[in-house]
């Protein structure tokens, strides 16, 4: 049986950082689709990440139209690296614990 669980806010923030690290700079709607985050909370999440210096909003004009894109900052890349390291450490610990159960 497959377990369906909702992502935490932290996991959604990390997914946004991953999308920007791989595909950025991107417009809000493109981040929303790639990170699979609901439109109603996407702007709040981006504002939160920007307030903490993890992403940056950049505005520019293209053919007389104002465009806004988001980019991951160096601090955001560092946070993403740390998150990946912690996730790997936890997975390794869980695998070790499961191995002891079978012994």
Biotite code that builds the C-alpha atoms (Angstrom):
import biotite.structure as struc

atoms = struc.array([
    struc.Atom([0.000, 0.000, 0.000], chain_id="A", res_id=1, res_name="UNK", atom_name="CA", element="C"),
    struc.Atom([1.429, 3.378, -1.002], chain_id="A", res_id=2, res_name="UNK", atom_name="CA", element="C"),
    struc.Atom([1.501, 6.030, 1.693], chain_id="A", res_id=3, res_name="UNK", atom_name="CA", element="C"),
    struc.Atom([0.298, 9.498, 0.697], chain_id="A", res_id=4, res_name="UNK", atom_name="CA", element="C"),
    struc.Atom([1.451, 12.252, 2.991], chain_id="A", res_id=5, res_name="UNK", atom_name="CA", element="C"),
    struc.Atom([1.308, 15.979, 2.714], chain_id="A", res_id=6, res_name="UNK", atom_name="CA", element="C"),
    struc.Atom([4.542, 17.895, 2.485], chain_id="A", res_id=7, res_name="UNK", atom_name="CA", element="C"),
    struc.Atom([5.499, 20.129, 5.363], chain_id="A", res_id=8, res_name="UNK", atom_name="CA", element="C"),
    struc.Atom([6.154, 23.832, 4.850], chain_id="A", res_id=9, res_name="UNK", atom_name="CA", element="C"),
    struc.Atom([9.858, 23.091, 5.165], chain_id="A", res_id=10, res_name="UNK", atom_name="CA", element="C"),
    struc.Atom([9.670, 20.499, 2.382], chain_id="A", res_id=11, res_name="UNK", atom_name="CA", element="C"),
    struc.Atom([7.803, 22.957, 0.134], chain_id="A", res_id=12, res_name="UNK", atom_name="CA", element="C"),
    struc.Atom([10.386, 25.675, 0.849], chain_id="A", res_id=13, res_name="UNK", atom_name="CA", element="C"),
    struc.Atom([13.163, 23.228, -0.010], chain_id="A", res_id=14, res_name="UNK", atom_name="CA", element="C"),
    struc.Atom([11.362, 22.183, -3.205], chain_id="A", res_id=15, res_name="UNK", atom_name="CA", element="C"),
    struc.Atom([11.169, 25.844, -4.264], chain_id="A", res_id=16, res_name="UNK", atom_name="CA", element="C"),
    struc.Atom([14.901, 26.266, -3.608], chain_id="A", res_id=17, res_name="UNK", atom_name="CA", element="C"),
    struc.Atom([15.647, 23.092, -5.598], chain_id="A", res_id=18, res_name="UNK", atom_name="CA", element="C"),
    struc.Atom([13.612, 24.345, -8.562], chain_id="A", res_id=19, res_name="UNK", atom_name="CA", element="C"),
    struc.Atom([15.401, 27.698, -8.539], chain_id="A", res_id=20, res_name="UNK", atom_name="CA", element="C"),
    struc.Atom([18.799, 26.019, -8.171], chain_id="A", res_id=21, res_name="UNK", atom_name="CA", element="C"),
    struc.Atom([18.117, 23.796, -11.189], chain_id="A", res_id=22, res_name="UNK", atom_name="CA", element="C"),
    struc.Atom([16.001, 26.024, -13.457], chain_id="A", res_id=23, res_name="UNK", atom_name="CA", element="C"),
    struc.Atom([16.125, 29.630, -12.193], chain_id="A", res_id=24, res_name="UNK", atom_name="CA", element="C"),
    struc.Atom([15.646, 32.503, -12.666], chain_id="A", res_id=25, res_name="UNK", atom_name="CA", element="C"),
    struc.Atom([11.915, 31.841, -13.048], chain_id="A", res_id=26, res_name="UNK", atom_name="CA", element="C"),
    struc.Atom([8.595, 33.620, -12.911], chain_id="A", res_id=27, res_name="UNK", atom_name="CA", element="C"),
    struc.Atom([6.249, 32.835, -10.038], chain_id="A", res_id=28, res_name="UNK", atom_name="CA", element="C"),
    struc.Atom([3.915, 30.633, -12.096], chain_id="A", res_id=29, res_name="UNK", atom_name="CA", element="C"),
    struc.Atom([6.787, 28.544, -13.456], chain_id="A", res_id=30, res_name="UNK", atom_name="CA", element="C"),
    struc.Atom([8.091, 27.937, -9.932], chain_id="A", res_id=31, res_name="UNK", atom_name="CA", element="C"),
    struc.Atom([4.578, 27.033, -8.822], chain_id="A", res_id=32, res_name="UNK", atom_name="CA", element="C"),
    struc.Atom([4.222, 24.295, -11.445], chain_id="A", res_id=33, res_name="UNK", atom_name="CA", element="C"),
    struc.Atom([7.746, 22.906, -11.129], chain_id="A", res_id=34, res_name="UNK", atom_name="CA", element="C"),
    struc.Atom([7.667, 22.812, -7.301], chain_id="A", res_id=35, res_name="UNK", atom_name="CA", element="C"),
    struc.Atom([4.034, 21.651, -7.224], chain_id="A", res_id=36, res_name="UNK", atom_name="CA", element="C"),
    struc.Atom([3.046, 24.361, -4.737], chain_id="A", res_id=37, res_name="UNK", atom_name="CA", element="C"),
    struc.Atom([-0.452, 25.821, -4.580], chain_id="A", res_id=38, res_name="UNK", atom_name="CA", element="C"),
    struc.Atom([-0.912, 29.267, -6.090], chain_id="A", res_id=39, res_name="UNK", atom_name="CA", element="C"),
    struc.Atom([-2.540, 30.653, -2.940], chain_id="A", res_id=40, res_name="UNK", atom_name="CA", element="C"),
    struc.Atom([0.592, 30.054, -0.831], chain_id="A", res_id=41, res_name="UNK", atom_name="CA", element="C"),
    struc.Atom([3.355, 30.402, -3.429], chain_id="A", res_id=42, res_name="UNK", atom_name="CA", element="C"),
    struc.Atom([3.760, 34.182, -3.039], chain_id="A", res_id=43, res_name="UNK", atom_name="CA", element="C"),
    struc.Atom([3.834, 33.835, 0.765], chain_id="A", res_id=44, res_name="UNK", atom_name="CA", element="C"),
    struc.Atom([6.550, 31.185, 0.523], chain_id="A", res_id=45, res_name="UNK", atom_name="CA", element="C"),
    struc.Atom([8.630, 33.280, -1.881], chain_id="A", res_id=46, res_name="UNK", atom_name="CA", element="C"),
    struc.Atom([8.243, 36.339, 0.358], chain_id="A", res_id=47, res_name="UNK", atom_name="CA", element="C"),
    struc.Atom([9.366, 34.262, 3.366], chain_id="A", res_id=48, res_name="UNK", atom_name="CA", element="C"),
    struc.Atom([12.400, 32.933, 1.486], chain_id="A", res_id=49, res_name="UNK", atom_name="CA", element="C"),
    struc.Atom([13.257, 36.452, 0.280], chain_id="A", res_id=50, res_name="UNK", atom_name="CA", element="C"),
    struc.Atom([12.957, 37.911, 3.804], chain_id="A", res_id=51, res_name="UNK", atom_name="CA", element="C"),
    struc.Atom([15.496, 35.339, 4.964], chain_id="A", res_id=52, res_name="UNK", atom_name="CA", element="C"),
    struc.Atom([17.864, 36.047, 2.079], chain_id="A", res_id=53, res_name="UNK", atom_name="CA", element="C"),
    struc.Atom([17.411, 32.639, 0.422], chain_id="A", res_id=54, res_name="UNK", atom_name="CA", element="C"),
    struc.Atom([15.859, 33.940, -2.799], chain_id="A", res_id=55, res_name="UNK", atom_name="CA", element="C"),
    struc.Atom([15.914, 37.291, -4.516], chain_id="A", res_id=56, res_name="UNK", atom_name="CA", element="C"),
    struc.Atom([13.223, 39.014, -6.548], chain_id="A", res_id=57, res_name="UNK", atom_name="CA", element="C"),
    struc.Atom([14.482, 40.675, -9.719], chain_id="A", res_id=58, res_name="UNK", atom_name="CA", element="C"),
    struc.Atom([12.420, 43.065, -11.832], chain_id="A", res_id=59, res_name="UNK", atom_name="CA", element="C"),
    struc.Atom([13.093, 44.028, -15.417], chain_id="A", res_id=60, res_name="UNK", atom_name="CA", element="C"),
    struc.Atom([11.283, 45.421, -18.435], chain_id="A", res_id=61, res_name="UNK", atom_name="CA", element="C"),
    struc.Atom([10.746, 43.412, -21.577], chain_id="A", res_id=62, res_name="UNK", atom_name="CA", element="C"),
    struc.Atom([8.925, 45.059, -24.471], chain_id="A", res_id=63, res_name="UNK", atom_name="CA", element="C"),
    struc.Atom([7.408, 47.705, -22.170], chain_id="A", res_id=64, res_name="UNK", atom_name="CA", element="C"),
    struc.Atom([6.127, 45.023, -19.789], chain_id="A", res_id=65, res_name="UNK", atom_name="CA", element="C"),
    struc.Atom([7.386, 44.750, -16.220], chain_id="A", res_id=66, res_name="UNK", atom_name="CA", element="C"),
    struc.Atom([8.570, 41.194, -15.450], chain_id="A", res_id=67, res_name="UNK", atom_name="CA", element="C"),
    struc.Atom([9.461, 39.706, -12.087], chain_id="A", res_id=68, res_name="UNK", atom_name="CA", element="C"),
    struc.Atom([11.627, 36.621, -11.694], chain_id="A", res_id=69, res_name="UNK", atom_name="CA", element="C"),
    struc.Atom([13.046, 34.865, -8.657], chain_id="A", res_id=70, res_name="UNK", atom_name="CA", element="C"),
    struc.Atom([16.595, 33.577, -8.249], chain_id="A", res_id=71, res_name="UNK", atom_name="CA", element="C"),
    struc.Atom([18.226, 31.542, -5.520], chain_id="A", res_id=72, res_name="UNK", atom_name="CA", element="C"),
    struc.Atom([20.934, 33.390, -3.594], chain_id="A", res_id=73, res_name="UNK", atom_name="CA", element="C"),
    struc.Atom([24.261, 32.012, -2.412], chain_id="A", res_id=74, res_name="UNK", atom_name="CA", element="C"),
    struc.Atom([22.745, 31.747, 1.073], chain_id="A", res_id=75, res_name="UNK", atom_name="CA", element="C"),
    struc.Atom([19.864, 29.749, -0.457], chain_id="A", res_id=76, res_name="UNK", atom_name="CA", element="C"),
    struc.Atom([22.319, 27.378, -2.171], chain_id="A", res_id=77, res_name="UNK", atom_name="CA", element="C"),
    struc.Atom([24.171, 26.901, 1.125], chain_id="A", res_id=78, res_name="UNK", atom_name="CA", element="C"),
    struc.Atom([20.910, 26.171, 2.969], chain_id="A", res_id=79, res_name="UNK", atom_name="CA", element="C"),
    struc.Atom([19.933, 23.657, 0.275], chain_id="A", res_id=80, res_name="UNK", atom_name="CA", element="C"),
    struc.Atom([23.306, 21.917, 0.572], chain_id="A", res_id=81, res_name="UNK", atom_name="CA", element="C"),
    struc.Atom([22.935, 21.671, 4.360], chain_id="A", res_id=82, res_name="UNK", atom_name="CA", element="C"),
    struc.Atom([19.404, 20.325, 4.014], chain_id="A", res_id=83, res_name="UNK", atom_name="CA", element="C"),
    struc.Atom([20.615, 17.617, 1.615], chain_id="A", res_id=84, res_name="UNK", atom_name="CA", element="C"),
    struc.Atom([23.427, 16.665, 4.019], chain_id="A", res_id=85, res_name="UNK", atom_name="CA", element="C"),
    struc.Atom([21.007, 16.396, 6.940], chain_id="A", res_id=86, res_name="UNK", atom_name="CA", element="C"),
    struc.Atom([18.567, 14.336, 4.867], chain_id="A", res_id=87, res_name="UNK", atom_name="CA", element="C"),
    struc.Atom([21.357, 11.917, 3.865], chain_id="A", res_id=88, res_name="UNK", atom_name="CA", element="C"),
    struc.Atom([22.502, 11.596, 7.488], chain_id="A", res_id=89, res_name="UNK", atom_name="CA", element="C"),
    struc.Atom([18.968, 10.828, 8.650], chain_id="A", res_id=90, res_name="UNK", atom_name="CA", element="C"),
    struc.Atom([18.445, 8.258, 5.888], chain_id="A", res_id=91, res_name="UNK", atom_name="CA", element="C"),
    struc.Atom([21.749, 6.571, 6.747], chain_id="A", res_id=92, res_name="UNK", atom_name="CA", element="C"),
    struc.Atom([20.757, 6.446, 10.430], chain_id="A", res_id=93, res_name="UNK", atom_name="CA", element="C"),
    struc.Atom([17.327, 5.000, 9.591], chain_id="A", res_id=94, res_name="UNK", atom_name="CA", element="C"),
    struc.Atom([18.873, 2.365, 7.309], chain_id="A", res_id=95, res_name="UNK", atom_name="CA", element="C"),
    struc.Atom([21.333, 1.383, 10.046], chain_id="A", res_id=96, res_name="UNK", atom_name="CA", element="C"),
    struc.Atom([18.519, 1.097, 12.584], chain_id="A", res_id=97, res_name="UNK", atom_name="CA", element="C"),
    struc.Atom([16.447, -1.072, 10.200], chain_id="A", res_id=98, res_name="UNK", atom_name="CA", element="C"),
    struc.Atom([19.469, -3.309, 9.616], chain_id="A", res_id=99, res_name="UNK", atom_name="CA", element="C"),
    struc.Atom([19.754, -3.954, 13.376], chain_id="A", res_id=100, res_name="UNK", atom_name="CA", element="C"),
    struc.Atom([16.091, -4.989, 13.503], chain_id="A", res_id=101, res_name="UNK", atom_name="CA", element="C"),
    struc.Atom([16.757, -7.805, 11.020], chain_id="A", res_id=102, res_name="UNK", atom_name="CA", element="C"),
    struc.Atom([19.885, -9.096, 12.782], chain_id="A", res_id=103, res_name="UNK", atom_name="CA", element="C"),
])
